[in-house]
Amino acid sequence: ITAHEQSLGHAATGYAKVSGKTGVAIVTSGPGLTNMVTPILDAHNDSAPLLCISGQVPLAAMGSSAFQECP
């Protein structure tokens, strides 16, 4: 467990580089996912396997400015 999503992403990427297994990061929607952009790009550029899982508001709440909704 890390204090920030970006740290989690870099740790998961580092794990993937060292172990040869897929690194996994589970983050919250909205800002949690946007904080993963740099680690995702880093993993992509280094060909490191990284799986990022993010939540989202229910389909019925889409467009209602629900908590941390990603349009």
PDB file of N, H, CA, C and O in Angstrom:
ATOM      1  N   ILE A   1       0.859  -1.175   0.000  1.00  0.00           N
ATOM      2  CA  ILE A   1       0.000   0.000   0.000  1.00  0.00           C
ATOM      3  C   ILE A   1       0.901   1.232   0.000  1.00  0.00           C
ATOM      4  O   ILE A   1       1.842   1.337   0.787  1.00  0.00           O
ATOM      5  N   THR A   2       0.589   2.153  -0.897  1.00  0.00           N
ATOM      6  H   THR A   2      -0.175   2.068  -1.536  1.00  0.00           H
ATOM      7  CA  THR A   2       1.368   3.389  -0.993  1.00  0.00           C
ATOM      8  C   THR A   2       0.483   4.583  -0.654  1.00  0.00           C
ATOM      9  O   THR A   2      -0.740   4.464  -0.576  1.00  0.00           O
ATOM     10  N   ALA A   3       1.115   5.728  -0.456  1.00  0.00           N
ATOM     11  H   ALA A   3       2.109   5.825  -0.520  1.00  0.00           H
ATOM     12  CA  ALA A   3       0.380   6.943  -0.102  1.00  0.00           C
ATOM     13  C   ALA A   3      -0.161   7.678  -1.327  1.00  0.00           C
ATOM     14  O   ALA A   3      -1.024   8.546  -1.196  1.00  0.00           O
ATOM     15  N   HIS A   4       0.333   7.342  -2.502  1.00  0.00           N
ATOM     16  H   HIS A   4       1.034   6.637  -2.609  1.00  0.00           H
ATOM     17  CA  HIS A   4      -0.054   8.068  -3.708  1.00  0.00           C
ATOM     18  C   HIS A   4      -0.103   7.100  -4.883  1.00  0.00           C
ATOM     19  O   HIS A   4       0.716   6.186  -4.974  1.00  0.00           O
ATOM     20  N   GLU A   5      -1.052   7.298  -5.770  1.00  0.00           N
ATOM     21  H   GLU A   5      -1.717   8.041  -5.696  1.00  0.00           H
ATOM     22  CA  GLU A   5      -1.238   6.390  -6.902  1.00  0.00           C
ATOM     23  C   GLU A   5      -0.016   6.341  -7.812  1.00  0.00           C
ATOM     24  O   GLU A   5       0.320   5.285  -8.348  1.00  0.00           O
ATOM     25  N   GLN A   6       0.649   7.477  -7.987  1.00  0.00           N
ATOM     26  H   GLN A   6       0.376   8.335  -7.552  1.00  0.00           H
ATOM     27  CA  GLN A   6       1.808   7.496  -8.872  1.00  0.00           C
ATOM     28  C   GLN A   6       2.928   6.619  -8.304  1.00  0.00           C
ATOM     29  O   GLN A   6       3.608   5.919  -9.054  1.00  0.00           O
ATOM     30  N   SER A   7       3.118   6.655  -6.992  1.00  0.00           N
ATOM     31  H   SER A   7       2.566   7.224  -6.382  1.00  0.00           H
ATOM     32  CA  SER A   7       4.112   5.784  -6.355  1.00  0.00           C
ATOM     33  C   SER A   7       3.748   4.317  -6.561  1.00  0.00           C
ATOM     34  O   SER A   7       4.616   3.484  -6.822  1.00  0.00           O
ATOM     35  N   LEU A   8       2.470   4.012  -6.442  1.00  0.00           N
ATOM     36  H   LEU A   8       1.765   4.688  -6.230  1.00  0.00           H
ATOM     37  CA  LEU A   8       1.992   2.649  -6.671  1.00  0.00           C
ATOM     38  C   LEU A   8       2.316   2.195  -8.089  1.00  0.00           C
ATOM     39  O   LEU A   8       2.791   1.079  -8.301  1.00  0.00           O
ATOM     40  N   GLY A   9       2.054   3.067  -9.055  1.00  0.00           N
ATOM     41  H   GLY A   9       1.668   3.973  -8.883  1.00  0.00           H
ATOM     42  CA  GLY A   9       2.324   2.722 -10.446  1.00  0.00           C
ATOM     43  C   GLY A   9       3.789   2.454 -10.712  1.00  0.00           C
ATOM     44  O   GLY A   9       4.138   1.502 -11.410  1.00  0.00           O
ATOM     45  N   HIS A  10       4.653   3.301 -10.150  1.00  0.00           N
ATOM     46  H   HIS A  10       4.369   4.075  -9.584  1.00  0.00           H
ATOM     47  CA  HIS A  10       6.094   3.093 -10.338  1.00  0.00           C
ATOM     48  C   HIS A  10       6.567   1.833  -9.619  1.00  0.00           C
ATOM     49  O   HIS A  10       7.433   1.120 -10.125  1.00  0.00           O
ATOM     50  N   ALA A  11       6.000   1.551  -8.433  1.00  0.00           N
ATOM     51  H   ALA A  11       5.296   2.131  -8.021  1.00  0.00           H
ATOM     52  CA  ALA A  11       6.358   0.329  -7.712  1.00  0.00           C
ATOM     53  C   ALA A  11       5.919  -0.910  -8.499  1.00  0.00           C
ATOM     54  O   ALA A  11       6.661  -1.889  -8.580  1.00  0.00           O
ATOM     55  N   ALA A  12       4.719  -0.867  -9.076  1.00  0.00           N
ATOM     56  H   ALA A  12       4.117  -0.071  -9.010  1.00  0.00           H
ATOM     57  CA  ALA A  12       4.230  -1.998  -9.869  1.00  0.00           C
ATOM     58  C   ALA A  12       5.078  -2.187 -11.122  1.00  0.00           C
ATOM     59  O   ALA A  12       5.348  -3.317 -11.529  1.00  0.00           O
ATOM     60  N   THR A  13       5.491  -1.098 -11.724  1.00  0.00           N
ATOM     61  H   THR A  13       5.272  -0.180 -11.393  1.00  0.00           H
ATOM     62  CA  THR A  13       6.366  -1.179 -12.902  1.00  0.00           C
ATOM     63  C   THR A  13       7.719  -1.759 -12.511  1.00  0.00           C
ATOM     64  O   THR A  13       8.263  -2.605 -13.221  1.00  0.00           O
ATOM     65  N   GLY A  14       8.264  -1.305 -11.383  1.00  0.00           N
ATOM     66  H   GLY A  14       7.822  -0.618 -10.807  1.00  0.00           H
ATOM     67  CA  GLY A  14       9.536  -1.850 -10.896  1.00  0.00           C
ATOM     68  C   GLY A  14       9.435  -3.333 -10.607  1.00  0.00           C
ATOM     69  O   GLY A  14      10.344  -4.097 -10.928  1.00  0.00           O
ATOM     70  N   TYR A  15       8.331  -3.741 -10.001  1.00  0.00           N
ATOM     71  H   TYR A  15       7.592  -3.120  -9.741  1.00  0.00           H
ATOM     72  CA  TYR A  15       8.099  -5.162  -9.738  1.00  0.00           C
ATOM     73  C   TYR A  15       8.102  -5.953 -11.043  1.00  0.00           C
ATOM     74  O   TYR A  15       8.699  -7.027 -11.127  1.00  0.00           O
ATOM     75  N   ALA A  16       7.431  -5.414 -12.056  1.00  0.00           N
ATOM     76  H   ALA A  16       6.947  -4.542 -11.988  1.00  0.00           H
ATOM     77  CA  ALA A  16       7.363  -6.094 -13.352  1.00  0.00           C
ATOM     78  C   ALA A  16       8.747  -6.216 -13.984  1.00  0.00           C
ATOM     79  O   ALA A  16       9.082  -7.256 -14.552  1.00  0.00           O
ATOM     80  N   LYS A  17       9.542  -5.171 -13.886  1.00  0.00           N
ATOM     81  H   LYS A  17       9.270  -4.327 -13.424  1.00  0.00           H
ATOM     82  CA  LYS A  17      10.886  -5.192 -14.479  1.00  0.00           C
ATOM     83  C   LYS A  17      11.788  -6.206 -13.782  1.00  0.00           C
ATOM     84  O   LYS A  17      12.569  -6.897 -14.437  1.00  0.00           O
ATOM     85  N   VAL A  18      11.683  -6.298 -12.467  1.00  0.00           N
ATOM     86  H   VAL A  18      11.049  -5.737 -11.935  1.00  0.00           H
ATOM     87  CA  VAL A  18      12.566  -7.177 -11.696  1.00  0.00           C
ATOM     88  C   VAL A  18      12.118  -8.639 -11.753  1.00  0.00           C
ATOM     89  O   VAL A  18      12.946  -9.541 -11.875  1.00  0.00           O
ATOM     90  N   SER A  19      10.812  -8.867 -11.665  1.00  0.00           N
ATOM     91  H   SER A  19      10.139  -8.134 -11.566  1.00  0.00           H
ATOM     92  CA  SER A  19      10.302 -10.231 -11.562  1.00  0.00           C
ATOM     93  C   SER A  19       9.956 -10.873 -12.903  1.00  0.00           C
ATOM     94  O   SER A  19       9.929 -12.098 -13.020  1.00  0.00           O
ATOM     95  N   GLY A  20       9.694 -10.053 -13.905  1.00  0.00           N
ATOM     96  H   GLY A  20       9.716  -9.058 -13.810  1.00  0.00           H
ATOM     97  CA  GLY A  20       9.241 -10.581 -15.182  1.00  0.00           C
ATOM     98  C   GLY A  20       7.761 -10.924 -15.183  1.00  0.00           C
ATOM     99  O   GLY A  20       7.234 -11.405 -16.186  1.00  0.00           O
ATOM    100  N   LYS A  21       7.086 -10.680 -14.060  1.00  0.00           N
ATOM    101  H   LYS A  21       7.514 -10.290 -13.245  1.00  0.00           H
ATOM    102  CA  LYS A  21       5.640 -10.901 -13.956  1.00  0.00           C
ATOM    103  C   LYS A  21       4.913  -9.579 -14.176  1.00  0.00           C
ATOM    104  O   LYS A  21       5.538  -8.519 -14.190  1.00  0.00           O
ATOM    105  N   THR A  22       3.620  -9.641 -14.344  1.00  0.00           N
ATOM    106  H   THR A  22       3.112 -10.502 -14.332  1.00  0.00           H
ATOM    107  CA  THR A  22       2.822  -8.432 -14.560  1.00  0.00           C
ATOM    108  C   THR A  22       2.669  -7.660 -13.251  1.00  0.00           C
ATOM    109  O   THR A  22       2.290  -8.228 -12.227  1.00  0.00           O
ATOM    110  N   GLY A  23       2.965  -6.366 -13.291  1.00  0.00           N
ATOM    111  H   GLY A  23       3.273  -5.904 -14.123  1.00  0.00           H
ATOM    112  CA  GLY A  23       2.718  -5.499 -12.150  1.00  0.00           C
ATOM    113  C   GLY A  23       1.254  -5.074 -12.161  1.00  0.00           C
ATOM    114  O   GLY A  23       0.693  -4.821 -13.227  1.00  0.00           O
ATOM    115  N   VAL A  24       0.635  -4.992 -10.995  1.00  0.00           N
ATOM    116  H   VAL A  24       1.091  -5.196 -10.129  1.00  0.00           H
ATOM    117  CA  VAL A  24      -0.785  -4.658 -10.895  1.00  0.00           C
ATOM    118  C   VAL A  24      -0.965  -3.447  -9.994  1.00  0.00           C
ATOM    119  O   VAL A  24      -0.382  -3.379  -8.912  1.00  0.00           O
ATOM    120  N   ALA A  25      -1.773  -2.491 -10.440  1.00  0.00           N
ATOM    121  H   ALA A  25      -2.247  -2.546 -11.319  1.00  0.00           H
ATOM    122  CA  ALA A  25      -2.106  -1.311  -9.649  1.00  0.00           C
ATOM    123  C   ALA A  25      -3.620  -1.140  -9.655  1.00  0.00           C
ATOM    124  O   ALA A  25      -4.236  -1.084 -10.719  1.00  0.00           O
ATOM    125  N   ILE A  26      -4.218  -1.058  -8.475  1.00  0.00           N
ATOM    126  H   ILE A  26      -3.717  -1.103  -7.611  1.00  0.00           H
ATOM    127  CA  ILE A  26      -5.661  -0.837  -8.347  1.00  0.00           C
ATOM    128  C   ILE A  26      -5.851   0.549  -7.739  1.00  0.00           C
ATOM    129  O   ILE A  26      -5.406   0.815  -6.623  1.00  0.00           O
ATOM    130  N   VAL A  27      -6.519   1.432  -8.491  1.00  0.00           N
ATOM    131  H   VAL A  27      -6.880   1.215  -9.398  1.00  0.00           H
ATOM    132  CA  VAL A  27      -6.665   2.828  -8.068  1.00  0.00           C
ATOM    133  C   VAL A  27      -8.127   3.259  -8.128  1.00  0.00           C
ATOM    134  O   VAL A  27      -8.961   2.595  -8.744  1.00  0.00           O
ATOM    135  N   THR A  28      -8.416   4.366  -7.486  1.00  0.00           N
ATOM    136  H   THR A  28      -7.739   4.905  -6.985  1.00  0.00           H
ATOM    137  CA  THR A  28      -9.758   4.931  -7.517  1.00  0.00           C
ATOM    138  C   THR A  28      -9.995   5.656  -8.838  1.00  0.00           C
ATOM    139  O   THR A  28      -9.050   5.923  -9.581  1.00  0.00           O
ATOM    140  N   SER A  29     -11.230   5.968  -9.123  1.00  0.00           N
ATOM    141  H   SER A  29     -11.997   5.751  -8.519  1.00  0.00           H
ATOM    142  CA  SER A  29     -11.550   6.676 -10.364  1.00  0.00           C
ATOM    143  C   SER A  29     -11.138   8.145 -10.264  1.00  0.00           C
ATOM    144  O   SER A  29     -10.734   8.621  -9.203  1.00  0.00           O
ATOM    145  N   GLY A  30     -11.245   8.836 -11.367  1.00  0.00           N
ATOM    146  H   GLY A  30     -11.573   8.450 -12.229  1.00  0.00           H
ATOM    147  CA  GLY A  30     -10.949  10.274 -11.404  1.00  0.00           C
ATOM    148  C   GLY A  30      -9.480  10.559 -11.210  1.00  0.00           C
ATOM    149  O   GLY A  30      -8.651  10.090 -11.990  1.00  0.00           O
ATOM    150  N   PRO A  31      -9.133  11.331 -10.170  1.00  0.00           N
ATOM    151  CA  PRO A  31      -7.738  11.715  -9.974  1.00  0.00           C
ATOM    152  C   PRO A  31      -6.817  10.528  -9.722  1.00  0.00           C
ATOM    153  O   PRO A  31      -5.630  10.583 -10.042  1.00  0.00           O
ATOM    154  N   GLY A  32      -7.355   9.464  -9.154  1.00  0.00           N
ATOM    155  H   GLY A  32      -8.320   9.420  -8.893  1.00  0.00           H
ATOM    156  CA  GLY A  32      -6.528   8.277  -8.932  1.00  0.00           C
ATOM    157  C   GLY A  32      -6.010   7.714 -10.237  1.00  0.00           C
ATOM    158  O   GLY A  32      -4.850   7.316 -10.332  1.00  0.00           O
ATOM    159  N   LEU A  33      -6.864   7.681 -11.236  1.00  0.00           N
ATOM    160  H   LEU A  33      -7.807   8.005 -11.158  1.00  0.00           H
ATOM    161  CA  LEU A  33      -6.458   7.167 -12.541  1.00  0.00           C
ATOM    162  C   LEU A  33      -5.543   8.146 -13.270  1.00  0.00           C
ATOM    163  O   LEU A  33      -4.583   7.721 -13.914  1.00  0.00           O
ATOM    164  N   THR A  34      -5.815   9.430 -13.182  1.00  0.00           N
ATOM    165  H   THR A  34      -6.594   9.775 -12.659  1.00  0.00           H
ATOM    166  CA  THR A  34      -4.947  10.391 -13.874  1.00  0.00           C
ATOM    167  C   THR A  34      -3.544  10.409 -13.258  1.00  0.00           C
ATOM    168  O   THR A  34      -2.573  10.718 -13.949  1.00  0.00           O
ATOM    169  N   ASN A  35      -3.430  10.087 -11.983  1.00  0.00           N
ATOM    170  H   ASN A  35      -4.219   9.836 -11.422  1.00  0.00           H
ATOM    171  CA  ASN A  35      -2.106   9.997 -11.354  1.00  0.00           C
ATOM    172  C   ASN A  35      -1.307   8.807 -11.876  1.00  0.00           C
ATOM    173  O   ASN A  35      -0.103   8.718 -11.636  1.00  0.00           O
ATOM    174  N   MET A  36      -1.957   7.904 -12.578  1.00  0.00           N
ATOM    175  H   MET A  36      -2.935   7.976 -12.773  1.00  0.00           H
ATOM    176  CA  MET A  36      -1.289   6.731 -13.134  1.00  0.00           C
ATOM    177  C   MET A  36      -0.740   6.960 -14.537  1.00  0.00           C
ATOM    178  O   MET A  36      -0.090   6.072 -15.088  1.00  0.00           O
ATOM    179  N   VAL A  37      -0.983   8.122 -15.127  1.00  0.00           N
ATOM    180  H   VAL A  37      -1.512   8.844 -14.679  1.00  0.00           H
ATOM    181  CA  VAL A  37      -0.573   8.365 -16.516  1.00  0.00           C
ATOM    182  C   VAL A  37       0.939   8.205 -16.685  1.00  0.00           C
ATOM    183  O   VAL A  37       1.382   7.514 -17.602  1.00  0.00           O
ATOM    184  N   THR A  38       1.730   8.828 -15.824  1.00  0.00           N
ATOM    185  H   THR A  38       1.371   9.389 -15.079  1.00  0.00           H
ATOM    186  CA  THR A  38       3.185   8.738 -15.952  1.00  0.00           C
ATOM    187  C   THR A  38       3.693   7.308 -15.770  1.00  0.00           C
ATOM    188  O   THR A  38       4.494   6.854 -16.586  1.00  0.00           O
ATOM    189  N   PRO A  39       3.260   6.572 -14.727  1.00  0.00           N
ATOM    190  CA  PRO A  39       3.719   5.184 -14.623  1.00  0.00           C
ATOM    191  C   PRO A  39       3.284   4.302 -15.795  1.00  0.00           C
ATOM    192  O   PRO A  39       4.033   3.416 -16.208  1.00  0.00           O
ATOM    193  N   ILE A  40       2.092   4.530 -16.333  1.00  0.00           N
ATOM    194  H   ILE A  40       1.483   5.250 -15.998  1.00  0.00           H
ATOM    195  CA  ILE A  40       1.641   3.753 -17.489  1.00  0.00           C
ATOM    196  C   ILE A  40       2.543   4.026 -18.687  1.00  0.00           C
ATOM    197  O   ILE A  40       2.931   3.095 -19.393  1.00  0.00           O
ATOM    198  N   LEU A  41       2.877   5.284 -18.921  1.00  0.00           N
ATOM    199  H   LEU A  41       2.561   6.040 -18.347  1.00  0.00           H
ATOM    200  CA  LEU A  41       3.774   5.636 -20.024  1.00  0.00           C
ATOM    201  C   LEU A  41       5.160   5.048 -19.799  1.00  0.00           C
ATOM    202  O   LEU A  41       5.783   4.553 -20.738  1.00  0.00           O
ATOM    203  N   ASP A  42       5.646   5.099 -18.566  1.00  0.00           N
ATOM    204  H   ASP A  42       5.139   5.501 -17.804  1.00  0.00           H
ATOM    205  CA  ASP A  42       6.953   4.528 -18.230  1.00  0.00           C
ATOM    206  C   ASP A  42       6.974   3.032 -18.521  1.00  0.00           C
ATOM    207  O   ASP A  42       7.919   2.526 -19.126  1.00  0.00           O
ATOM    208  N   ALA A  43       5.930   2.323 -18.089  1.00  0.00           N
ATOM    209  H   ALA A  43       5.162   2.734 -17.597  1.00  0.00           H
ATOM    210  CA  ALA A  43       5.857   0.882 -18.338  1.00  0.00           C
ATOM    211  C   ALA A  43       5.781   0.599 -19.838  1.00  0.00           C
ATOM    212  O   ALA A  43       6.419  -0.329 -20.335  1.00  0.00           O
ATOM    213  N   HIS A  44       5.009   1.392 -20.540  1.00  0.00           N
ATOM    214  H   HIS A  44       4.490   2.146 -20.136  1.00  0.00           H
ATOM    215  CA  HIS A  44       4.887   1.212 -21.994  1.00  0.00           C
ATOM    216  C   HIS A  44       6.234   1.418 -22.685  1.00  0.00           C
ATOM    217  O   HIS A  44       6.637   0.609 -23.521  1.00  0.00           O
ATOM    218  N   ASN A  45       6.922   2.494 -22.336  1.00  0.00           N
ATOM    219  H   ASN A  45       6.594   3.151 -21.657  1.00  0.00           H
ATOM    220  CA  ASN A  45       8.210   2.798 -22.968  1.00  0.00           C
ATOM    221  C   ASN A  45       9.267   1.740 -22.683  1.00  0.00           C
ATOM    222  O   ASN A  45      10.144   1.493 -23.511  1.00  0.00           O
ATOM    223  N   ASP A  46       9.181   1.108 -21.495  1.00  0.00           N
ATOM    224  H   ASP A  46       8.469   1.309 -20.823  1.00  0.00           H
ATOM    225  CA  ASP A  46      10.154   0.086 -21.117  1.00  0.00           C
ATOM    226  C   ASP A  46       9.669  -1.330 -21.405  1.00  0.00           C
ATOM    227  O   ASP A  46      10.339  -2.297 -21.043  1.00  0.00           O
ATOM    228  N   SER A  47       8.517  -1.461 -22.050  1.00  0.00           N
ATOM    229  H   SER A  47       7.973  -0.676 -22.344  1.00  0.00           H
ATOM    230  CA  SER A  47       7.917  -2.757 -22.361  1.00  0.00           C
ATOM    231  C   SER A  47       7.739  -3.626 -21.124  1.00  0.00           C
ATOM    232  O   SER A  47       7.945  -4.838 -21.170  1.00  0.00           O
ATOM    233  N   ALA A  48       7.354  -2.994 -20.018  1.00  0.00           N
ATOM    234  H   ALA A  48       7.187  -2.009 -19.981  1.00  0.00           H
ATOM    235  CA  ALA A  48       7.091  -3.711 -18.769  1.00  0.00           C
ATOM    236  C   ALA A  48       5.592  -3.984 -18.673  1.00  0.00           C
ATOM    237  O   ALA A  48       4.788  -3.075 -18.879  1.00  0.00           O
ATOM    238  N   PRO A  49       5.207  -5.213 -18.365  1.00  0.00           N
ATOM    239  CA  PRO A  49       3.776  -5.526 -18.264  1.00  0.00           C
ATOM    240  C   PRO A  49       3.144  -4.904 -17.025  1.00  0.00           C
ATOM    241  O   PRO A  49       3.548  -5.204 -15.902  1.00  0.00           O
ATOM    242  N   LEU A  50       2.157  -4.041 -17.228  1.00  0.00           N
ATOM    243  H   LEU A  50       1.829  -3.797 -18.141  1.00  0.00           H
ATOM    244  CA  LEU A  50       1.485  -3.347 -16.126  1.00  0.00           C
ATOM    245  C   LEU A  50      -0.018  -3.402 -16.353  1.00  0.00           C
ATOM    246  O   LEU A  50      -0.508  -3.050 -17.426  1.00  0.00           O
ATOM    247  N   LEU A  51      -0.743  -3.846 -15.338  1.00  0.00           N
ATOM    248  H   LEU A  51      -0.346  -4.133 -14.466  1.00  0.00           H
ATOM    249  CA  LEU A  51      -2.199  -3.892 -15.380  1.00  0.00           C
ATOM    250  C   LEU A  51      -2.719  -2.856 -14.394  1.00  0.00           C
ATOM    251  O   LEU A  51      -2.432  -2.925 -13.199  1.00  0.00           O
ATOM    252  N   CYS A  52      -3.482  -1.901 -14.899  1.00  0.00           N
ATOM    253  H   CYS A  52      -3.716  -1.845 -15.870  1.00  0.00           H
ATOM    254  CA  CYS A  52      -4.056  -0.853 -14.058  1.00  0.00           C
ATOM    255  C   CYS A  52      -5.572  -1.035 -14.024  1.00  0.00           C
ATOM    256  O   CYS A  52      -6.231  -1.037 -15.063  1.00  0.00           O
ATOM    257  N   ILE A  53      -6.115  -1.188 -12.818  1.00  0.00           N
ATOM    258  H   ILE A  53      -5.580  -1.186 -11.973  1.00  0.00           H
ATOM    259  CA  ILE A  53      -7.551  -1.364 -12.636  1.00  0.00           C
ATOM    260  C   ILE A  53      -8.094  -0.145 -11.907  1.00  0.00           C
ATOM    261  O   ILE A  53      -7.572   0.248 -10.864  1.00  0.00           O
ATOM    262  N   SER A  54      -9.151   0.454 -12.463  1.00  0.00           N
ATOM    263  H   SER A  54      -9.576   0.134 -13.310  1.00  0.00           H
ATOM    264  CA  SER A  54      -9.744   1.651 -11.866  1.00  0.00           C
ATOM    265  C   SER A  54     -11.251   1.472 -11.735  1.00  0.00           C
ATOM    266  O   SER A  54     -11.882   0.784 -12.537  1.00  0.00           O
ATOM    267  N   GLY A  55     -11.806   2.094 -10.725  1.00  0.00           N
ATOM    268  H   GLY A  55     -11.294   2.653 -10.074  1.00  0.00           H
ATOM    269  CA  GLY A  55     -13.254   2.045 -10.528  1.00  0.00           C
ATOM    270  C   GLY A  55     -13.957   3.107 -11.357  1.00  0.00           C
ATOM    271  O   GLY A  55     -13.314   3.934 -12.004  1.00  0.00           O
ATOM    272  N   GLN A  56     -15.268   3.077 -11.330  1.00  0.00           N
ATOM    273  H   GLN A  56     -15.790   2.406 -10.804  1.00  0.00           H
ATOM    274  CA  GLN A  56     -16.078   4.069 -12.022  1.00  0.00           C
ATOM    275  C   GLN A  56     -17.451   4.102 -11.345  1.00  0.00           C
ATOM    276  O   GLN A  56     -17.866   3.123 -10.724  1.00  0.00           O
ATOM    277  N   VAL A  57     -18.140   5.211 -11.467  1.00  0.00           N
ATOM    278  H   VAL A  57     -17.803   6.006 -11.972  1.00  0.00           H
ATOM    279  CA  VAL A  57     -19.482   5.325 -10.903  1.00  0.00           C
ATOM    280  C   VAL A  57     -20.431   4.405 -11.680  1.00  0.00           C
ATOM    281  O   VAL A  57     -20.136   4.051 -12.821  1.00  0.00           O
ATOM    282  N   PRO A  58     -21.561   4.012 -11.085  1.00  0.00           N
ATOM    283  CA  PRO A  58     -22.513   3.169 -11.812  1.00  0.00           C
ATOM    284  C   PRO A  58     -23.021   3.848 -13.088  1.00  0.00           C
ATOM    285  O   PRO A  58     -23.070   5.075 -13.167  1.00  0.00           O
ATOM    286  N   LEU A  59     -23.386   3.061 -14.056  1.00  0.00           N
ATOM    287  H   LEU A  59     -23.346   2.064 -13.992  1.00  0.00           H
ATOM    288  CA  LEU A  59     -23.863   3.582 -15.336  1.00  0.00           C
ATOM    289  C   LEU A  59     -25.028   4.553 -15.151  1.00  0.00           C
ATOM    290  O   LEU A  59     -25.119   5.548 -15.869  1.00  0.00           O
ATOM    291  N   ALA A  60     -25.915   4.278 -14.199  1.00  0.00           N
ATOM    292  H   ALA A  60     -25.841   3.469 -13.615  1.00  0.00           H
ATOM    293  CA  ALA A  60     -27.069   5.154 -13.961  1.00  0.00           C
ATOM    294  C   ALA A  60     -26.653   6.528 -13.441  1.00  0.00           C
ATOM    295  O   ALA A  60     -27.410   7.490 -13.566  1.00  0.00           O
ATOM    296  N   ALA A  61     -25.457   6.630 -12.860  1.00  0.00           N
ATOM    297  H   ALA A  61     -24.841   5.848 -12.759  1.00  0.00           H
ATOM    298  CA  ALA A  61     -24.997   7.910 -12.310  1.00  0.00           C
ATOM    299  C   ALA A  61     -24.143   8.702 -13.304  1.00  0.00           C
ATOM    300  O   ALA A  61     -23.743   9.828 -13.009  1.00  0.00           O
ATOM    301  N   MET A  62     -23.861   8.134 -14.464  1.00  0.00           N
ATOM    302  H   MET A  62     -24.186   7.219 -14.703  1.00  0.00           H
ATOM    303  CA  MET A  62     -23.026   8.820 -15.463  1.00  0.00           C
ATOM    304  C   MET A  62     -23.694  10.123 -15.887  1.00  0.00           C
ATOM    305  O   MET A  62     -24.902  10.162 -16.118  1.00  0.00           O
ATOM    306  N   GLY A  63     -22.908  11.182 -15.989  1.00  0.00           N
ATOM    307  H   GLY A  63     -21.927  11.150 -15.801  1.00  0.00           H
ATOM    308  CA  GLY A  63     -23.424  12.478 -16.400  1.00  0.00           C
ATOM    309  C   GLY A  63     -24.071  13.283 -15.299  1.00  0.00           C
ATOM    310  O   GLY A  63     -24.607  14.364 -15.545  1.00  0.00           O
ATOM    311  N   SER A  64     -24.024  12.768 -14.093  1.00  0.00           N
ATOM    312  H   SER A  64     -23.588  11.891 -13.893  1.00  0.00           H
ATOM    313  CA  SER A  64     -24.676  13.472 -12.961  1.00  0.00           C
ATOM    314  C   SER A  64     -23.679  14.171 -12.044  1.00  0.00           C
ATOM    315  O   SER A  64     -24.040  14.617 -10.955  1.00  0.00           O
ATOM    316  N   SER A  65     -22.419  14.267 -12.486  1.00  0.00           N
ATOM    317  H   SER A  65     -22.126  13.905 -13.371  1.00  0.00           H
ATOM    318  CA  SER A  65     -21.334  14.827 -11.680  1.00  0.00           C
ATOM    319  C   SER A  65     -21.183  14.075 -10.357  1.00  0.00           C
ATOM    320  O   SER A  65     -20.948  14.673  -9.307  1.00  0.00           O
ATOM    321  N   ALA A  66     -21.324  12.764 -10.435  1.00  0.00           N
ATOM    322  H   ALA A  66     -21.515  12.279 -11.288  1.00  0.00           H
ATOM    323  CA  ALA A  66     -21.153  11.902  -9.261  1.00  0.00           C
ATOM    324  C   ALA A  66     -19.703  11.980  -8.780  1.00  0.00           C
ATOM    325  O   ALA A  66     -18.836  12.497  -9.484  1.00  0.00           O
ATOM    326  N   PHE A  67     -19.452  11.476  -7.605  1.00  0.00           N
ATOM    327  H   PHE A  67     -20.156  11.056  -7.032  1.00  0.00           H
ATOM    328  CA  PHE A  67     -18.147  11.539  -6.983  1.00  0.00           C
ATOM    329  C   PHE A  67     -17.058  10.989  -7.903  1.00  0.00           C
ATOM    330  O   PHE A  67     -17.102   9.821  -8.288  1.00  0.00           O
ATOM    331  N   GLN A  68     -16.090  11.820  -8.252  1.00  0.00           N
ATOM    332  H   GLN A  68     -16.054  12.769  -7.939  1.00  0.00           H
ATOM    333  CA  GLN A  68     -14.927  11.472  -9.078  1.00  0.00           C
ATOM    334  C   GLN A  68     -15.312  10.783 -10.380  1.00  0.00           C
ATOM    335  O   GLN A  68     -14.643   9.844 -10.812  1.00  0.00           O
ATOM    336  N   GLU A  69     -16.382  11.243 -11.000  1.00  0.00           N
ATOM    337  H   GLU A  69     -16.926  12.006 -10.649  1.00  0.00           H
ATOM    338  CA  GLU A  69     -16.833  10.653 -12.267  1.00  0.00           C
ATOM    339  C   GLU A  69     -15.842  10.976 -13.379  1.00  0.00           C
ATOM    340  O   GLU A  69     -15.397  12.116 -13.510  1.00  0.00           O
ATOM    341  N   CYS A  70     -15.501   9.976 -14.173  1.00  0.00           N
ATOM    342  H   CYS A  70     -15.862   9.050 -14.066  1.00  0.00           H
ATOM    343  CA  CYS A  70     -14.667  10.163 -15.356  1.00  0.00           C
ATOM    344  C   CYS A  70     -15.560  10.115 -16.577  1.00  0.00           C
ATOM    345  O   CYS A  70     -16.083   9.052 -16.911  1.00  0.00           O
ATOM    346  N   PRO A  71     -15.748  11.233 -17.249  1.00  0.00           N
ATOM    347  CA  PRO A  71     -16.647  11.227 -18.414  1.00  0.00           C
ATOM    348  C   PRO A  71     -16.071  10.411 -19.561  1.00  0.00           C
ATOM    349  O   PRO A  71     -16.696  10.300 -20.616  1.00  0.00           O
TER     350      PRO A  71
END
